[in-house]
Amino acid sequence: MYLRDCFASQTRPITELAGFKRLHLSAGERKTVTFRMKASQLAFLDREMRWKVEKGDFEILVGVSSKDIHLKESFTITDDLHVDGKTRGFWAEASVQL
């Protein structure tokens, strides 16, 4: 799963790896992968060196790699928020349902 900040106030990576789960599927086999992430995972260091979750539009991209995306969805953060870097989320938790 990758994240993209569509209109960041500072230079950000085009896409960031936010979480992953390696699966081996047989032909025709289907499984559902669920990712849970903290909003603080969207934080970056602002000009004052504080961790900031910036309001704006984001995209979630899911695929085999950043070059092979199969699903894309967007969401909006409505307010800026500063978070404690010690408790900031870094990876989305992944679980698999059969």
ROTI-830893 format. One record per atom (N, C-alpha, C, O, CB): residue number from 0; atom name; x negated, y, z negated. Coordinates in pm, whole numbers, plus 50000, padded with zeros to 5 digits. Glycine has a CB too. Layout:
! residues N
+------+------+-------+-------+-------+
| resi | name |    xx |    yy |    zz |
+------+------+-------+-------+-------+
|  NUM |   CA |     X |     Y |     Z |
...
+------+------+-------+-------+-------+
***
This chain:
! residues 98
+------+------+-------+-------+-------+
| resi | name |    xx |    yy |    zz |
+------+------+-------+-------+-------+
|    0 |    N | 49914 | 49884 | 50000 |
|    0 |   CA | 50000 | 50000 | 50000 |
|    0 |    C | 49910 | 50122 | 50000 |
|    0 |    O | 49814 | 50131 | 49923 |
|    0 |   CB | 50098 | 50000 | 49878 |
|    1 |    N | 49941 | 50215 | 50086 |
|    1 |   CA | 49864 | 50338 | 50099 |
|    1 |    C | 49954 | 50458 | 50072 |
|    1 |    O | 50075 | 50451 | 50091 |
|    1 |   CB | 49799 | 50350 | 50239 |
|    2 |    N | 49894 | 50566 | 50026 |
|    2 |   CA | 49966 | 50692 | 50003 |
|    2 |    C | 49908 | 50801 | 50090 |
|    2 |    O | 49789 | 50802 | 50120 |
|    2 |   CB | 49959 | 50732 | 49855 |
|    3 |    N | 49994 | 50892 | 50130 |
|    3 |   CA | 49952 | 51009 | 50206 |
|    3 |    C | 50023 | 51132 | 50149 |
|    3 |    O | 50145 | 51135 | 50140 |
|    3 |   CB | 49982 | 50992 | 50359 |
|    4 |    N | 49944 | 51232 | 50112 |
|    4 |   CA | 49998 | 51362 | 50070 |
|    4 |    C | 50014 | 51444 | 50197 |
|    4 |    O | 49914 | 51480 | 50261 |
|    4 |   CB | 49903 | 51435 | 49963 |
|    5 |    N | 50137 | 51474 | 50235 |
|    5 |   CA | 50163 | 51535 | 50366 |
|    5 |    C | 50116 | 51679 | 50378 |
|    5 |    O | 50073 | 51721 | 50485 |
|    5 |   CB | 50310 | 51529 | 50395 |
|    6 |    N | 50123 | 51757 | 50269 |
|    6 |   CA | 50087 | 51899 | 50275 |
|    6 |    C | 50016 | 51941 | 50147 |
|    6 |    O | 50069 | 52023 | 50072 |
|    6 |   CB | 50212 | 51986 | 50298 |
|    7 |    N | 49899 | 51889 | 50122 |
|    7 |   CA | 49825 | 51921 | 50000 |
|    7 |    C | 49765 | 52062 | 50006 |
|    7 |    O | 49733 | 52111 | 50114 |
|    7 |   CB | 49713 | 51817 | 49977 |
|    8 |    N | 49752 | 52125 | 49891 |
|    8 |   CA | 49694 | 52259 | 49885 |
|    8 |    C | 49541 | 52254 | 49896 |
|    8 |    O | 49477 | 52355 | 49923 |
|    8 |   CB | 49734 | 52329 | 49755 |
|    9 |    N | 49485 | 52136 | 49876 |
|    9 |   CA | 49341 | 52115 | 49887 |
|    9 |    C | 49317 | 52000 | 49983 |
|    9 |    O | 49407 | 51922 | 50012 |
|    9 |   CB | 49276 | 52086 | 49748 |
|   10 |    N | 49195 | 51990 | 50032 |
|   10 |   CA | 49160 | 51879 | 50121 |
|   10 |    C | 49173 | 51748 | 50045 |
|   10 |    O | 49115 | 51732 | 49937 |
|   10 |   CB | 49017 | 51896 | 50178 |
|   11 |    N | 49248 | 51655 | 50102 |
|   11 |   CA | 49270 | 51524 | 50043 |
|   11 |    C | 49244 | 51418 | 50149 |
|   11 |    O | 49245 | 51450 | 50268 |
|   11 |   CB | 49415 | 51510 | 49985 |
|   12 |    N | 49220 | 51294 | 50108 |
|   12 |   CA | 49207 | 51187 | 50207 |
|   12 |    C | 49335 | 51176 | 50291 |
|   12 |    O | 49444 | 51203 | 50242 |
|   12 |   CB | 49176 | 51052 | 50138 |
|   13 |    N | 49320 | 51137 | 50416 |
|   13 |   CA | 49438 | 51119 | 50502 |
|   13 |    C | 49528 | 51011 | 50446 |
|   13 |    O | 49650 | 51029 | 50438 |
|   13 |   CB | 49395 | 51084 | 50647 |
|   14 |    N | 49469 | 50899 | 50405 |
|   14 |   CA | 49542 | 50794 | 50335 |
|   14 |    C | 49455 | 50742 | 50221 |
|   14 |    O | 49332 | 50739 | 50232 |
|   14 |   CB | 49582 | 50678 | 50432 |
|   15 |    N | 49520 | 50703 | 50113 |
|   15 |   CA | 49449 | 50647 | 49998 |
|   15 |    C | 49506 | 50510 | 49966 |
|   15 |    O | 49628 | 50493 | 49964 |
|   15 |   CB | 49460 | 50741 | 49874 |
|   16 |    N | 49420 | 50413 | 49942 |
|   16 |   CA | 49466 | 50282 | 49898 |
|   16 |    C | 49522 | 50297 | 49758 |
|   16 |    O | 49452 | 50340 | 49667 |
|   16 |   CB | 49350 | 50177 | 49901 |
|   17 |    N | 49649 | 50262 | 49741 |
|   17 |   CA | 49717 | 50282 | 49613 |
|   17 |    C | 49737 | 50151 | 49537 |
|   17 |    O | 49754 | 50152 | 49415 |
|   17 |   CB | 49850 | 50349 | 49635 |
|   18 |    N | 49736 | 50039 | 49607 |
|   18 |   CA | 49754 | 49909 | 49545 |
|   18 |    C | 49754 | 49802 | 49653 |
|   18 |    O | 49777 | 49830 | 49770 |
|   18 |   CB | 49885 | 49905 | 49464 |
|   19 |    N | 49728 | 49679 | 49611 |
|   19 |   CA | 49728 | 49571 | 49710 |
|   19 |    C | 49761 | 49438 | 49644 |
|   19 |    O | 49744 | 49420 | 49523 |
|   19 |   CB | 49594 | 49563 | 49781 |
|   20 |    N | 49806 | 49346 | 49727 |
|   20 |   CA | 49833 | 49209 | 49685 |
|   20 |    C | 49804 | 49122 | 49806 |
|   20 |    O | 49869 | 49138 | 49910 |
|   20 |   CB | 49981 | 49189 | 49632 |
|   21 |    N | 49710 | 49033 | 49796 |
|   21 |   CA | 49677 | 48944 | 49906 |
|   21 |    C | 49774 | 48826 | 49905 |
|   21 |    O | 49793 | 48761 | 49803 |
|   21 |   CB | 49529 | 48895 | 49897 |
|   22 |    N | 49834 | 48800 | 50020 |
|   22 |   CA | 49928 | 48689 | 50035 |
|   22 |    C | 49887 | 48603 | 50153 |
|   22 |    O | 49839 | 48653 | 50254 |
|   22 |   CB | 50072 | 48741 | 50053 |
|   23 |    N | 49906 | 48475 | 50138 |
|   23 |   CA | 49887 | 48381 | 50249 |
|   23 |    C | 50024 | 48321 | 50278 |
|   23 |    O | 50081 | 48253 | 50193 |
|   23 |   CB | 49779 | 48269 | 50215 |
|   24 |    N | 50076 | 48347 | 50397 |
|   24 |   CA | 50208 | 48300 | 50434 |
|   24 |    C | 50199 | 48201 | 50549 |
|   24 |    O | 50118 | 48217 | 50641 |
|   24 |   CB | 50299 | 48418 | 50471 |
|   25 |    N | 50282 | 48100 | 50544 |
|   25 |   CA | 50296 | 48008 | 50656 |
|   25 |    C | 50386 | 48072 | 50761 |
|   25 |    O | 50459 | 48166 | 50730 |
|   25 |   CB | 50354 | 47869 | 50610 |
|   26 |    N | 50382 | 48023 | 50881 |
|   26 |   CA | 50468 | 48076 | 50988 |
|   26 |    C | 50614 | 48072 | 50943 |
|   26 |    O | 50662 | 47967 | 50902 |
|   26 |   CB | 50449 | 47996 | 51119 |
|   27 |    N | 50683 | 48184 | 50951 |
|   27 |   CA | 50824 | 48194 | 50914 |
|   27 |    C | 50849 | 48213 | 50766 |
|   27 |    O | 50963 | 48240 | 50726 |
|   27 |   CB | 50894 | 48072 | 50958 |
|   28 |    N | 50748 | 48202 | 50683 |
|   28 |   CA | 50765 | 48218 | 50538 |
|   28 |    C | 50780 | 48366 | 50504 |
|   28 |    O | 50716 | 48452 | 50565 |
|   28 |   CB | 50645 | 48158 | 50462 |
|   29 |    N | 50865 | 48395 | 50406 |
|   29 |   CA | 50888 | 48532 | 50363 |
|   29 |    C | 50875 | 48543 | 50212 |
|   29 |    O | 50919 | 48454 | 50139 |
|   29 |   CB | 51027 | 48582 | 50409 |
|   30 |    N | 50815 | 48651 | 50167 |
|   30 |   CA | 50807 | 48683 | 50025 |
|   30 |    C | 50827 | 48832 | 50010 |
|   30 |    O | 50800 | 48909 | 50102 |
|   30 |   CB | 50671 | 48637 | 49963 |
|   31 |    N | 50873 | 48873 | 49893 |
|   31 |   CA | 50892 | 49015 | 49865 |
|   31 |    C | 50785 | 49060 | 49767 |
|   31 |    O | 50767 | 48998 | 49662 |
|   31 |   CB | 51034 | 49043 | 49808 |
|   32 |    N | 50714 | 49166 | 49801 |
|   32 |   CA | 50612 | 49224 | 49715 |
|   32 |    C | 50666 | 49356 | 49661 |
|   32 |    O | 50713 | 49441 | 49737 |
|   32 |   CB | 50476 | 49244 | 49791 |
|   33 |    N | 50660 | 49372 | 49530 |
|   33 |   CA | 50706 | 49494 | 49465 |
|   33 |    C | 50586 | 49565 | 49403 |
|   33 |    O | 50508 | 49503 | 49330 |
|   33 |   CB | 50815 | 49464 | 49359 |
|   34 |    N | 50573 | 49694 | 49431 |
|   34 |   CA | 50467 | 49776 | 49372 |
|   34 |    C | 50530 | 49871 | 49272 |
|   34 |    O | 50633 | 49933 | 49300 |
|   34 |   CB | 50388 | 49853 | 49480 |
|   35 |    N | 50466 | 49883 | 49156 |
|   35 |   CA | 50507 | 49981 | 49054 |
|   35 |    C | 50389 | 50073 | 49029 |
|   35 |    O | 50280 | 50027 | 48996 |
|   35 |   CB | 50554 | 49911 | 48919 |
|   36 |    N | 50412 | 50201 | 49046 |
|   36 |   CA | 50303 | 50296 | 49024 |
|   36 |    C | 50351 | 50409 | 48935 |
|   36 |    O | 50470 | 50440 | 48929 |
|   36 |   CB | 50251 | 50351 | 49158 |
|   37 |    N | 50256 | 50469 | 48866 |
|   37 |   CA | 50283 | 50586 | 48783 |
|   37 |    C | 50274 | 50711 | 48870 |
|   37 |    O | 50193 | 50716 | 48962 |
|   37 |   CB | 50184 | 50594 | 48663 |
|   38 |    N | 50356 | 50810 | 48841 |
|   38 |   CA | 50348 | 50937 | 48914 |
|   38 |    C | 50210 | 50998 | 48900 |
|   38 |    O | 50163 | 51067 | 48991 |
|   38 |   CB | 50455 | 51036 | 48864 |
|   39 |    N | 50143 | 50973 | 48788 |
|   39 |   CA | 50010 | 51030 | 48766 |
|   39 |    C | 49907 | 50976 | 48865 |
|   39 |    O | 49799 | 51033 | 48880 |
|   39 |   CB | 49964 | 51001 | 48624 |
|   40 |    N | 49940 | 50866 | 48933 |
|   40 |   CA | 49849 | 50812 | 49034 |
|   40 |    C | 49833 | 50909 | 49151 |
|   40 |    O | 49736 | 50899 | 49226 |
|   40 |   CB | 49900 | 50676 | 49084 |
|   41 |    N | 49926 | 51000 | 49168 |
|   41 |   CA | 49921 | 51100 | 49274 |
|   41 |    C | 49832 | 51218 | 49238 |
|   41 |    O | 49810 | 51307 | 49321 |
|   41 |   CB | 50060 | 51149 | 49306 |
|   42 |    N | 49780 | 51221 | 49117 |
|   42 |   CA | 49703 | 51336 | 49069 |
|   42 |    C | 49566 | 51345 | 49136 |
|   42 |    O | 49507 | 51245 | 49174 |
|   42 |   CB | 49686 | 51329 | 48918 |
|   43 |    N | 49519 | 51469 | 49148 |
|   43 |   CA | 49385 | 51499 | 49198 |
|   43 |    C | 49329 | 51613 | 49115 |
|   43 |    O | 49405 | 51684 | 49048 |
|   43 |   CB | 49385 | 51534 | 49351 |
|   44 |    N | 49199 | 51632 | 49118 |
|   44 |   CA | 49138 | 51741 | 49043 |
|   44 |    C | 49160 | 51872 | 49117 |
|   44 |    O | 49122 | 51886 | 49233 |
|   44 |   CB | 48987 | 51715 | 49020 |
|   45 |    N | 49223 | 51968 | 49048 |
|   45 |   CA | 49247 | 52098 | 49111 |
|   45 |    C | 49125 | 52189 | 49096 |
|   45 |    O | 49020 | 52144 | 49049 |
|   45 |   CB | 49372 | 52165 | 49049 |
|   46 |    N | 49136 | 52312 | 49135 |
|   46 |   CA | 49021 | 52405 | 49132 |
|   46 |    C | 48971 | 52433 | 48991 |
|   46 |    O | 48855 | 52472 | 48973 |
|   46 |   CB | 49060 | 52536 | 49198 |
|   47 |    N | 49056 | 52413 | 48891 |
|   47 |   CA | 49016 | 52431 | 48751 |
|   47 |    C | 48970 | 52298 | 48688 |
|   47 |    O | 48949 | 52290 | 48567 |
|   47 |   CB | 49132 | 52489 | 48669 |
|   48 |    N | 48954 | 52195 | 48773 |
|   48 |   CA | 48910 | 52062 | 48731 |
|   48 |    C | 49007 | 51996 | 48632 |
|   48 |    O | 48966 | 51926 | 48540 |
|   48 |   CB | 48772 | 52071 | 48667 |
|   49 |    N | 49136 | 52020 | 48655 |
|   49 |   CA | 49242 | 51954 | 48578 |
|   49 |    C | 49314 | 51859 | 48673 |
|   49 |    O | 49331 | 51889 | 48792 |
|   49 |   CB | 49341 | 52059 | 48514 |
|   50 |    N | 49357 | 51744 | 48621 |
|   50 |   CA | 49431 | 51648 | 48701 |
|   50 |    C | 49571 | 51702 | 48726 |
|   50 |    O | 49645 | 51731 | 48632 |
|   50 |   CB | 49438 | 51508 | 48632 |
|   51 |    N | 49607 | 51716 | 48853 |
|   51 |   CA | 49733 | 51778 | 48890 |
|   51 |    C | 49811 | 51690 | 48987 |
|   51 |    O | 49757 | 51642 | 49087 |
|   51 |   CB | 49709 | 51916 | 48951 |
|   52 |    N | 49938 | 51670 | 48956 |
|   52 |   CA | 50032 | 51611 | 49050 |
|   52 |    C | 50102 | 51730 | 49114 |
|   52 |    O | 50171 | 51807 | 49046 |
|   52 |   CB | 50135 | 51509 | 48980 |
|   53 |    N | 50084 | 51745 | 49244 |
|   53 |   CA | 50134 | 51863 | 49313 |
|   53 |    C | 50268 | 51833 | 49379 |
|   53 |    O | 50287 | 51728 | 49440 |
|   53 |   CB | 50033 | 51910 | 49418 |
|   54 |    N | 50360 | 51928 | 49365 |
|   54 |   CA | 50490 | 51909 | 49431 |
|   54 |    C | 50470 | 51907 | 49582 |
|   54 |    O | 50379 | 51970 | 49636 |
|   54 |   CB | 50589 | 52021 | 49390 |
|   55 |    N | 50557 | 51832 | 49648 |
|   55 |   CA | 50550 | 51823 | 49793 |
|   55 |    C | 50594 | 51688 | 49844 |
|   55 |    O | 50645 | 51604 | 49769 |
|   55 |   CB | 50410 | 51852 | 49840 |
|   56 |    N | 50574 | 51667 | 49972 |
|   56 |   CA | 50617 | 51544 | 50039 |
|   56 |    C | 50501 | 51444 | 50047 |
|   56 |    O | 50386 | 51481 | 50071 |
|   56 |   CB | 50670 | 51575 | 50180 |
|   57 |    N | 50535 | 51318 | 50025 |
|   57 |   CA | 50439 | 51209 | 50029 |
|   57 |    C | 50495 | 51096 | 50114 |
|   57 |    O | 50616 | 51084 | 50132 |
|   57 |   CB | 50406 | 51159 | 49885 |
|   58 |    N | 50405 | 51014 | 50167 |
|   58 |   CA | 50445 | 50894 | 50239 |
|   58 |    C | 50382 | 50773 | 50173 |
|   58 |    O | 50268 | 50778 | 50126 |
|   58 |   CB | 50404 | 50904 | 50388 |
|   59 |    N | 50457 | 50664 | 50171 |
|   59 |   CA | 50406 | 50533 | 50131 |
|   59 |    C | 50397 | 50451 | 50258 |
|   59 |    O | 50493 | 50441 | 50335 |
|   59 |   CB | 50499 | 50464 | 50022 |
|   60 |    N | 50281 | 50391 | 50281 |
|   60 |   CA | 50256 | 50312 | 50401 |
|   60 |    C | 50216 | 50171 | 50356 |
|   60 |    O | 50128 | 50155 | 50272 |
|   60 |   CB | 50144 | 50377 | 50490 |
|   61 |    N | 50280 | 50070 | 50412 |
|   61 |   CA | 50252 | 49931 | 50374 |
|   61 |    C | 50217 | 49853 | 50500 |
|   61 |    O | 50286 | 49861 | 50601 |
|   61 |   CB | 50374 | 49867 | 50301 |
|   62 |    N | 50107 | 49778 | 50492 |
|   62 |   CA | 50068 | 49698 | 50606 |
|   62 |    C | 49949 | 49610 | 50577 |
|   62 |    O | 49904 | 49598 | 50463 |
|   62 |   CB | 50037 | 49786 | 50722 |
|   63 |    N | 49899 | 49550 | 50681 |
|   63 |   CA | 49785 | 49460 | 50671 |
|   63 |    C | 49658 | 49540 | 50641 |
|   63 |    O | 49571 | 49494 | 50567 |
|   63 |   CB | 49768 | 49380 | 50802 |
|   64 |    N | 49648 | 49660 | 50698 |
|   64 |   CA | 49537 | 49752 | 50675 |
|   64 |    C | 49586 | 49893 | 50703 |
|   64 |    O | 49701 | 49912 | 50744 |
|   64 |   CB | 49412 | 49717 | 50765 |
|   65 |    N | 49500 | 49992 | 50681 |
|   65 |   CA | 49541 | 50130 | 50710 |
|   65 |    C | 49562 | 50154 | 50858 |
|   65 |    O | 49626 | 50252 | 50897 |
|   65 |   CB | 49437 | 50228 | 50656 |
|   66 |    N | 49510 | 50065 | 50942 |
|   66 |   CA | 49527 | 50075 | 51087 |
|   66 |    C | 49643 | 49989 | 51138 |
|   66 |    O | 49678 | 49997 | 51256 |
|   66 |   CB | 49398 | 50035 | 51157 |
|   67 |    N | 49703 | 49907 | 51051 |
|   67 |   CA | 49809 | 49814 | 51090 |
|   67 |    C | 49926 | 49826 | 50993 |
|   67 |    O | 49949 | 49736 | 50911 |
|   67 |   CB | 49756 | 49668 | 51095 |
|   68 |    N | 49998 | 49936 | 51001 |
|   68 |   CA | 50107 | 49968 | 50908 |
|   68 |    C | 50239 | 49911 | 50961 |
|   68 |    O | 50271 | 49927 | 51079 |
|   68 |   CB | 50120 | 50122 | 50888 |
|   69 |    N | 50315 | 49843 | 50873 |
|   69 |   CA | 50441 | 49782 | 50912 |
|   69 |    C | 50562 | 49853 | 50852 |
|   69 |    O | 50671 | 49848 | 50909 |
|   69 |   CB | 50443 | 49637 | 50871 |
|   70 |    N | 50545 | 49919 | 50739 |
|   70 |   CA | 50655 | 49990 | 50672 |
|   70 |    C | 50608 | 50129 | 50634 |
|   70 |    O | 50493 | 50148 | 50594 |
|   70 |   CB | 50705 | 49913 | 50547 |
|   71 |    N | 50698 | 50226 | 50645 |
|   71 |   CA | 50666 | 50363 | 50605 |
|   71 |    C | 50790 | 50426 | 50544 |
|   71 |    O | 50900 | 50413 | 50597 |
|   71 |   CB | 50614 | 50447 | 50726 |
|   72 |    N | 50773 | 50494 | 50432 |
|   72 |   CA | 50882 | 50562 | 50364 |
|   72 |    C | 50827 | 50692 | 50305 |
|   72 |    O | 50707 | 50702 | 50280 |
|   72 |   CB | 50946 | 50472 | 50253 |
|   73 |    N | 50913 | 50789 | 50283 |
|   73 |   CA | 50868 | 50916 | 50226 |
|   73 |    C | 50946 | 50948 | 50100 |
|   73 |    O | 51055 | 50896 | 50077 |
|   73 |   CB | 50882 | 51031 | 50328 |
|   74 |    N | 50887 | 51035 | 50018 |
|   74 |   CA | 50954 | 51084 | 49897 |
|   74 |    C | 50899 | 51222 | 49866 |
|   74 |    O | 50798 | 51264 | 49922 |
|   74 |   CB | 50933 | 50986 | 49776 |
|   75 |    N | 50967 | 51293 | 49777 |
|   75 |   CA | 50930 | 51430 | 49743 |
|   75 |    C | 50911 | 51443 | 49593 |
|   75 |    O | 50994 | 51396 | 49515 |
|   75 |   CB | 51036 | 51531 | 49792 |
|   76 |    N | 50803 | 51507 | 49553 |
|   76 |   CA | 50781 | 51547 | 49413 |
|   76 |    C | 50828 | 51692 | 49405 |
|   76 |    O | 50785 | 51775 | 49484 |
|   76 |   CB | 50627 | 51532 | 49369 |
|   77 |    N | 50916 | 51723 | 49310 |
|   77 |   CA | 50980 | 51855 | 49307 |
|   77 |    C | 50911 | 51958 | 49218 |
|   77 |    O | 50938 | 52077 | 49231 |
|   77 |   CB | 51120 | 51839 | 49262 |
|   78 |    N | 50823 | 51915 | 49127 |
|   78 |   CA | 50756 | 52009 | 49037 |
|   78 |    C | 50610 | 51971 | 49019 |
|   78 |    O | 50575 | 51853 | 49019 |
|   78 |   CB | 50826 | 52012 | 48900 |
|   79 |    N | 50524 | 52072 | 49004 |
|   79 |   CA | 50384 | 52048 | 48971 |
|   79 |    C | 50374 | 51997 | 48828 |
|   79 |    O | 50458 | 52029 | 48743 |
|   79 |   CB | 50300 | 52177 | 48988 |
|   80 |    N | 50272 | 51916 | 48801 |
|   80 |   CA | 50252 | 51861 | 48667 |
|   80 |    C | 50103 | 51837 | 48646 |
|   80 |    O | 50036 | 51783 | 48734 |
|   80 |   CB | 50332 | 51730 | 48647 |
|   81 |    N | 50052 | 51877 | 48531 |
|   81 |   CA | 49915 | 51842 | 48494 |
|   81 |    C | 49921 | 51721 | 48402 |
|   81 |    O | 50006 | 51714 | 48313 |
|   81 |   CB | 49841 | 51963 | 48425 |
|   82 |    N | 49830 | 51626 | 48424 |
|   82 |   CA | 49831 | 51502 | 48347 |
|   82 |    C | 49695 | 51481 | 48280 |
|   82 |    O | 49594 | 51538 | 48322 |
|   82 |   CB | 49866 | 51382 | 48438 |
|   83 |    N | 49696 | 51399 | 48177 |
|   83 |   CA | 49573 | 51365 | 48105 |
|   83 |    C | 49495 | 51263 | 48189 |
|   83 |    O | 49546 | 51155 | 48220 |
|   83 |   CB | 49606 | 51308 | 47962 |
|   84 |    N | 49374 | 51297 | 48224 |
|   84 |   CA | 49291 | 51209 | 48305 |
|   84 |    C | 49265 | 51075 | 48240 |
|   84 |    O | 49239 | 50976 | 48310 |
|   84 |   CB | 49162 | 51275 | 48337 |
|   85 |    N | 49270 | 51068 | 48106 |
|   85 |   CA | 49243 | 50943 | 48034 |
|   85 |    C | 49355 | 50841 | 48053 |
|   85 |    O | 49332 | 50720 | 48041 |
|   85 |   CB | 49224 | 50971 | 47887 |
|   86 |    N | 49475 | 50888 | 48082 |
|   86 |   CA | 49589 | 50797 | 48098 |
|   86 |    C | 49640 | 50795 | 48241 |
|   86 |    O | 49745 | 50736 | 48268 |
|   86 |   CB | 49702 | 50837 | 48002 |
|   87 |    N | 49569 | 50857 | 48333 |
|   87 |   CA | 49611 | 50865 | 48473 |
|   87 |    C | 49615 | 50726 | 48535 |
|   87 |    O | 49527 | 50643 | 48510 |
|   87 |   CB | 49515 | 50956 | 48553 |
|   88 |    N | 49716 | 50700 | 48616 |
|   88 |   CA | 49725 | 50574 | 48688 |
|   88 |    C | 49629 | 50572 | 48806 |
|   88 |    O | 49609 | 50675 | 48871 |
|   88 |   CB | 49868 | 50551 | 48736 |
|   89 |    N | 49569 | 50457 | 48835 |
|   89 |   CA | 49477 | 50445 | 48947 |
|   89 |    C | 49524 | 50341 | 49049 |
|   89 |    O | 49500 | 50358 | 49169 |
|   89 |   CB | 49340 | 50409 | 48898 |
|   90 |    N | 49590 | 50233 | 49004 |
|   90 |   CA | 49635 | 50127 | 49094 |
|   90 |    C | 49779 | 50093 | 49063 |
|   90 |    O | 49820 | 50087 | 48947 |
|   90 |   CB | 49545 | 50003 | 49081 |
|   91 |    N | 49855 | 50070 | 49168 |
|   91 |   CA | 49994 | 50024 | 49151 |
|   91 |    C | 49992 | 49876 | 49115 |
|   91 |    O | 49916 | 49798 | 49172 |
|   91 |   CB | 50078 | 50049 | 49281 |
|   92 |    N | 50074 | 49838 | 49020 |
|   92 |   CA | 50088 | 49698 | 48985 |
|   92 |    C | 50170 | 49629 | 49094 |
|   92 |    O | 50268 | 49685 | 49144 |
|   92 |   CB | 50155 | 49681 | 48845 |
|   93 |    N | 50132 | 49509 | 49130 |
|   93 |   CA | 50202 | 49435 | 49235 |
|   93 |    C | 50253 | 49303 | 49180 |
|   93 |    O | 50184 | 49234 | 49105 |
|   93 |   CB | 50109 | 49410 | 49357 |
|   94 |    N | 50376 | 49269 | 49218 |
|   94 |   CA | 50431 | 49138 | 49183 |
|   94 |    C | 50496 | 49079 | 49307 |
|   94 |    O | 50536 | 49151 | 49398 |
|   94 |   CB | 50534 | 49150 | 49065 |
|   95 |    N | 50505 | 48945 | 49310 |
|   95 |   CA | 50556 | 48873 | 49427 |
|   95 |    C | 50678 | 48791 | 49385 |
|   95 |    O | 50675 | 48719 | 49285 |
|   95 |   CB | 50446 | 48782 | 49489 |
|   96 |    N | 50785 | 48804 | 49462 |
|   96 |   CA | 50903 | 48721 | 49443 |
|   96 |    C | 50919 | 48630 | 49565 |
|   96 |    O | 50898 | 48673 | 49679 |
|   96 |   CB | 51031 | 48809 | 49422 |
|   97 |    N | 50955 | 48507 | 49539 |
|   97 |   CA | 50973 | 48412 | 49649 |
|   97 |    C | 51102 | 48435 | 49722 |
|   97 |    O | 51133 | 48364 | 49817 |
|   97 |   CB | 50970 | 48270 | 49598 |
+------+------+-------+-------+-------+
***
